[in-house]
Amino acid sequence: MKLLGSIEAGGTKFVCSVANFDFEIIKSIQLPTTSPEETLTAVIKFFEKYELTALAVGSFGPIDIQEDSERYGFITSTPKLGWKNTDIVGPLKSALKVPVVWTTDVNSSAYGEKMFGNGQGTHSIVYFTIGTGIGGGSVQGNQFIGGISHAEMGHAIVERHEKDRDFLGVCPFHGNRCLEGLASGPSIKARTGRSGEDLPVDHEVFDLIAYYAGQIAYNTYVNLAPERIIFGGSVLQSIDMTKVRKYFNEFNNGYVQTSDLDDLIQISGVADNGSATFGNFALALEALKK
Amino acid sequence: MKLLGSIEAGGTKFVCSVANFDFEIIKSIQLPTTSPEETLTAVIKFFEKYELTALAVGSFGPIDIQEDSERYGFITSTPKLGWKNTDIVGPLKSALKVPVVWTTDVNSSAYGEKMFGNGQGTHSIVYFTIGTGIGGGSVQGNQFIGGISHAEMGHAIVERHEKDRDFLGVCPFHGNRCLEGLASGPSIKARTGRSGEDLPVDHEVFDLIAYYAGQIAYNTYVNLAPERIIFGGSVLQSIDMTKVRKYFNEFNNGYVQTSDLDDLIQISGVADNGSATFGNFALALEALKK
């Protein structure tokens, strides 16, 4: 049976899956992210068991996506030990001999939401994940938005909340200046001493997170005017989306006209946190059609 | 002689131009923006004298660019007296009987910079104008970035400079929260009592403007990863671009890898402030080829 392949390449695990052309998952496994050699050998061993026709990889980053670059297909300047300047696409292509689509994990998720989730039927969506880190990906038509590199939306500078001005933030690069420094999971622990999942949902820290999510949703809207803005990730489990929409409205203050905010701003709609995997299957199928 | 047409539709004047297929301007006039009927009648009278084959309009906004919308081709919710909900494309098409491209003034400029200015040879550029207002437009490949509407980049929320926290800003919608409220020409006058052109270039207010320009360049880079970010507009005449790049570096703090910042961040490169007009000619020619 001819199959499509997906790799969600993350800093702690690689999720490898195969699906038929009706996007039904045949098999999915999780492999720990150890050394590049060990992990990629195990990944290849998994896919070799199947009649794979095309593969898409959504990877942690930063990655090189410039097709004419010598390091196309590499994870580049990651702080993850042993993974700096690692060729991912090369070994996969030479072992599996199928087309390999190469993009960021959040771009895969954005594509999955657009094809199967809460972005279905739209022309353009932006997807944010708010978890241990914060990232964002954008699709307009069938194109990812990004020029010489991919987006790093989690590191956009944001205006701090008045009540949050003394917090030093957790971003090793930007401290309390960027979204990730102020609204990621570790920022919750740094403020409260406890993980988000251990806090009551009415804890005031979640109001701050909603403030930053609303701000980034508003800024995304004025910068990209997408038809849908979708939030996923572990921290978002504790966030009331009506608060995010409320803050969007406060930032906008009647300036840009939007569709119904319940439509514009939504949570992830692909079951089992599967937006990246299903996005990858759709991207692999697209690659076959080319 | 078959010609291409351009309209830069602004709040104070409409610049109407015709060029040959080598993009040489044959004639250009400025018409005052009075009432829609009077202005559009004069515009049509100008173009009727020529053998026009296609026309592109870069307009002040907000405008409706949704092709399936009933108000496609309209200026929509502008505060400009008499121009709210005004059909622009309809009267032009029915009088001139040529294809009419309809986009924002800043998108026209972005296209012009990409085709003829400091964005030549790039895949993707973002163009900002900093003047009486602030706006931005983006081109990736041959597509403008924008989904259900066009960008309103001038109204993105920015983090205020420490020395600027007491300034109330000038944006009627966002006060001191958005870029336009903090970095437009009127913000300079509100802070100093004088117009930017009457101040020495080493006045400290220009350091603030460079700070906000550097911040928006950085945020644009992490959101869109364009190959080029170009600044135009009257205020930019007084801004030292090396300062803008310095602030970009301070915000980035070594996080994203960029090309040489002298390449990435540049000023407008089309002579005589002509990026929008020449962008329109190129867009008109594209429309003819379709």
Interface residues (C-beta under 8 A of the other chain):
Chain A: P62 T76 S77 T122 H123 S124 I125 G136 Q140 G141 Q143 I145 G146 G147 I148 S149 H150 A151 E152 M153 H155 A156 I157 V158 E159 R160 F173 H174 R177 Q215 Y218 N219 T220 V222 N223 L224 A225 P226 E227 F251 N252 N253 G254 Y255 V256 Q257 S259
Chain B: P62 T76 S77 T122 H123 S124 I125 G136 Q140 G141 Q143 I145 G146 G147 I148 S149 H150 A151 E152 M153 H155 A156 I157 V158 E159 R160 F173 H174 R177 Q215 Y218 N219 T220 V222 N223 L224 A225 P226 E227 F251 N252 N253 G254 Y255 V256 Q257 S259
